[in-house]
Amino acid sequence: MNIFLVGGAIRDTLLGLQVKDKDWVVVGADIQTLHQQHFRQIGLDFPVFLHPQSHEEYALARKERKTEKGHTGFICDFSPDVTLEEDLLRRDLTINAIAQAKDGTLIDPYGGQEDIKNKLLRHVSPAFSEDPLRVLRVARFCSHFHHLGFKIAEETSLLMKEMALNGELNALTPERIWKEWEKSLSSPHPEMFLIVLRECGALKILLPEIEALFGVPQPPQWHPEIDTGVHTFLVAEEIAKYTTDPLIRFAAQLHDLGKALTPKALWPSHKTHTQTGLTPIKALCERMKIPNAFRDAALLVCAEHSHCHRANELKPSTFVKLFDRNDFWRKPERVKQLVIASFADFRGRTGFEARPYPQARWLEEAFQAAYKVDVKPIVASGLKGEKIREELTKQRIAAVAEYLKIQRK
């Protein structure tokens, strides 16, 4: 029995990145051998084990044979005679198909080190096309390694386009699509996940609501880039500069979905897009089984980002109504979600990257002014029931008015 460190740990070490997880492959053993050494089996489709002390993952070397469409349509052979080279051959990219022996020797039969040197994401073998999930994985790797200069090898890009055309992507489950999308939201360049999917033709299959934004015009005085899809990708890039919160990044990517549903007679004003966008966001999140926290952040930003843009002209009472309907009083973290996403929306326009945007600060500080109003003296004054709420609202409006009076001088 021989054990090798494989995959991401080797790749990240060679890139000088922090290694987060270690995966191991076991050659020349079977299930019974690992059970005898007190490894705990966790894999059902193919044997994956947890080490009794380190709890790191150990998998028996395996080969795969495609039997039907989809990323689960495989029969695995994990017999003791499967070689390390055969195991590495089934992996997605060459940079993930490098192993390390106990003495530190690297086993790299498919040129992964050379591709790391040349900053290329290249598939290991034609078997890449048998698993549609790999299209999403390549898109995610682009989002994680774009800042290092990585690009997709031309032959891999062509293969991904063929996979999008042949219908293989239709077999992907919503859960797996979301899992890769969610991982990309924590990357240095989350926009690259969407860009790569669009370049290979997968976006219109997997996320048609975002694909539909391309070709939808916008007012040139506010959107020199004109196209709503282009703007969406710029915002997805911009938001990563201001926050690592995946909820806010997700919300920013979906903030303009309503523009694709706006009647052409209203182009390019899109005055109703903040409301028409709520329906496709809900539908997308339900179809993809996206957690409610992500959905709610996206709905908030879609509905209210135009109000944030107009913070310099809103009435004090309008501010308080916005705070009321979004329950900022009990969920103050939502204020930050809105202002950061709105800021990215403003800056995510060609030529607007360095323009001042005081509206974000005004909205946030107006809320803080209203939030400081104490309800206890109002209750102590003897008011009852609805009168308490009315007086609290009145004092909150007054607090916002006082704040805006200073800011708008």
N, C-alpha and C positions, 0 to 999 in steps of 0.2 A: 504494500500500500504506500503510495506517494501523495503528498499533499502540497498544493501550490496556491499561493496568493494570486488572485485574478481580478481583472476588470478595473473598476473605478479607482481603487486604491493605488494601483500601479500607474494609471493615467495621471491622477492628480499629483502623485509624487514626482513624476517626470515633468509636470507643468509647474512644480513649485507651489502647489496649492495644499491647503489643509486637508488631510484625509479624515473623513467623517465616519465611514464604515469600511469594514474589511470583509470581503467575501473569499471563500476558499473552495477549491475543487479537489475532490478525492479521486485518485486514479488507482485502479487495481483492487477495488473493494466492492462489497455488496452491502445491502441493508443490514444483514445479520452481523457483519463485522463491526459496523458502527454502533449497533445496539449493544454488542458485547463490550464496547468501550464507553458505554453510558452516554452516548449522544442521544439527544431527544428529537425524535422525528416530528416535523411540522408540515412537510409537504405531502399532499395527497396525490396530485397528478404525476409528480415526479419527486423522488426523495430529496428533501432538504432537511438538514439537521442543525440543532443548536449545540455548540460545544458545551460540555458539562461545567467548565469553569468560566471561560470568556463569554459564553453565550453568543459568539459570532456565528454566522451562517456557514455551514459546510454542505456542499452539494456533490453528489456522485457525478462523475464525468458522464456526459450523455450525448447521444446523437438523436436527431429528430427526423421524422418522415411526415411530409404533408399529406393529409387525408381528406380535408375539406376546407372550405373557405373560412376566413377569420383567424384571429390570433390564437384561438384555442384548438384549431383543427389539426393537431399533430399527434403522432404516436412517438413516444420516447423510448429509446433503448439505453438503459443505464447499467448494462452488464459490466463485469470487471475488465473485459477486454477492450472497452472503449478507451482510445488514447487521448492524451492531452490535446494533441493537434486536432483531433476530430471534435473535441469539445469546444475548442476555440473557434473552429470553423463555423459553428452554428451561431456565433455571436453577431451582433448587428454591425458595429463599426470596428475598423482595424485598431483604433485607439483604445477600444475596450477589449481587444483580443490579445492582450499581452499577459503572460503569467510570470511568476517569480518563484524559483525553487528555494528551499530552505537555506542554501548557501548564498543566496542573493543573486544568483544567475537569472537573467531575463530570458524567457522563451518567447520569441516573437516571430512566428512563422509567416505572418501575413503583412509585415511592414508597418506595424503600428507606430514604432519609434520614428520612422522616416516621415510618416504622416503628421505626427506631433510636431516634428521639426518644421515641416512645411505648412502647418496650421490647416490641415485638411480633414474633413469628415468624409470618410470613404467607406463604402460597404465592404464587408469581408468576402462575400461570395454571392452568386446569383440567388441563393436561398433567401437573401434579404427580402425579395419580393413576395415571399410566401407568408409574411407576417405583416399585416397592415399597420399594426401598432408601431412598427419601426419608423413609419413616416412621421408620426407624432414625436417619437423619441429623438429623431434627427432635428426636428423643429425645436424641441426643448434644449437639446445640446447647443444649438445655435444661440438660443437666448442666454445660455450660461457661459458660452465661450466666445461670443462675438467681441467682447472687449479685449480679448487676447489676439484677435485677428483671424479667428477660424472662419473658413468658408466651406461650403459643400462641394465636394469633387464633382466635376461635370458629369461623369458617368453615373454617379449616385443621384444627382439631380434629375437626370433623364429617366432613371429607373423609378423614382418617386412619381414623376409625371405619368409614366405608364401605369403605375399602380392606381393612381387617381382615375385614370380613364377606364380601366378594366372592371371597375365596380368593387374591387376588393375592400375598399374603405367602408363600404356600406355594412360590412359585417362587424364593425367596431361597436362595442356597447357604450352607452352614455357614460357609465361609470369610468371606463378606461380613458375615454376622451377627456373627461373632466379631471381625472387624476393627473394627466400630463399637462393640461392647461393650468391647473392649480400650481403644479411645481414650477412652471415657467413664470408665474407671477412673483416668485421669490428670487428670480434671477436678476443679474445686472441689466439685462436688456429684454424685458418681457415682450416688447413689440416684435422682436424677431420671431417669436413663436408664430404670431399671426402672419407676418410677412412671408415666412417660409411656406406656411400652409397655402397662402394665396398664390405664390410663385409656382407651386407644383400642381395647382388646381384642386387642392383638398379643402380649401376654405368654403367654397360654395357647396360642398357635400356635407361637411361637418358643422359649419357655423354659417348657414346661408344668410342669417340676419345681418352679420357683419359684411359679408360679400355684397349684399344688396346696397350698401352705402356708396360703392364705387360707381361713378357716373352721375351721382346726384350733385347738382351745382349748389354753390353758396354765394352770398353777397361778396363781391371782390374787395369792397372797402374794409370788410372785417375778416375775410378769408382769402388772402391773395393766392393760396394754393387751390382755391376754387372747389376742388372735388372733396366731398364729405368723407369718402373712404381714406383719401390721403391725409386729411385732417385727423381722422380717428387714429391712424398709425402714428402721426406726430404727437398726439396727446398721450398715446400709450408709451411713447419714448420719453416724453417730458415728465410724466408723473413719477417715473423711476428716479428722477433727480431729487425729488422732494420727500419721498416716503418709501419705506420698505414694507408697509402694511399691505398685504395682498388684497384685502377688502377694498381699499381705496383704489388700488391699481386696477382691480376688476371693474369697479364702478366707472372709472375713467374710460375704459375700453368700450363700455356700452352706453355712454352718456348721450350719444346722438342717434340711437337706433330709430327714433321716431321720424327722422328726416327722410328715411326710405319710404315711409308710409304717407308722407304729406302729399296732397294732391298737386299735380304739376302746375295747376293754375296759381298756386301760392309760391312756387319756386321763383327766386331763390330766397325768399324771406323766411320760410319755415316757422312762422309765428306760433304754430300749434304743436311743434315737435316735442315740447317738454311733456305734453299729455299723451300724444299718440305713441310715444316711446315706451310708455308703461306696459302696454299690452304685449309687445314682442319680448320685452325683458322678462315678464312673468312666464311667457310661453317657453322661452329659451331655458330659463332656470328650471322649469318643471320637466321639460324634455330631457335635460342633461342631469337632472337630479342634483342640482347645485344647492349647497346648504343655504338655509334661510338668511343667515347673516350676510352672505355675499349678495343674495337677491335684494335684501332690504337696503343695503348700501347703494346698489345700482339704481334702485327705484328713487331713492332720496336725491341722488345727484342728477338723474335725468329730470325729475320734476322741478328741482329748485335751482339748478346752476344758472339759469337766466336771471333769477332774482338776485343771486350773488353778484352777477355782472352789473346789475343796476342798483347796487347798494348805495351809490352816491345820490340817487334820486328817490329812493323809497321813503314813504311816510313812516314815522315812528310806529304807528298802529299796524302798518303792513309788516314791519319787522316782527312785532309781537305775534301777529297771526301766523307768520312763518314758523316761529318758535313753538307756537301752540300745536299746529297741525302735525308737526314732526316730533312732538313730545321731547323736545330738547331738554326740558326741565328734569325729566327722569333719565334721559340718555344724552348727557352733554357731549359724549364722545362723537356723536353724529355731527356736531358743529364742525369739528376738525375734518371729518370725512368730506363734508360739503365744501369747505373753503379750500382745502388742498386740491381736490379734484377740479374745482372751478378755476383755480389759479393755473393748473396744468392745461385746462381747456383754453384759457386765454393765451398762455404762452405757447401753446401748441399750434401756432399759426405762423406761416412764413413771414419773417420780418418782425414778429412780435416777441421774439425770444427774450429780449432784454427790456421790454417796456414795463413801466411801473404798474402795479395792480393793487392800489390801496383798498379796493373793495373787499378783499379777503379779510384784511385787518379790521375794517369797519364792521363787517358782519360779526366777526368773532368778538370784538370788543363791545359791540352793541348788545350782544347776548350776555356777556359778562356783567354789563351794567344792569340789565333786567334781572339777571339771576341773583344779584345781590339784594334785591328787594325782599325784605323779611315779612313773612305772612303772620308771624306771632303778634305784632302790635295790632294788626288788622283784626285778628280774632279777639284780642283783648279789648278792643274798642266796643265790643258788643254786637257787631254785625253777625248775621246768621245766614246759613245756606248760600244761595246764589249771590247774595249781596257781598259775601266774602270774596268770591271769585271775581265779581265785577270790580271791586275796589282794588284787588291785587292786579288785575289787568290794567286798570287805570294808572296805578303807580308804576307798573313796568313800562308802560308807554311813556310816562313822564320821565323815567330814568333814561330811556333810549333817546328821547327828545333832547334832554340835557347833554348827553354824550354827543349827539350829532350836531348840536349847536356849536360845540367847540371844534369838531372836525371839519365842518363845512364853512368855517369863517374864511 
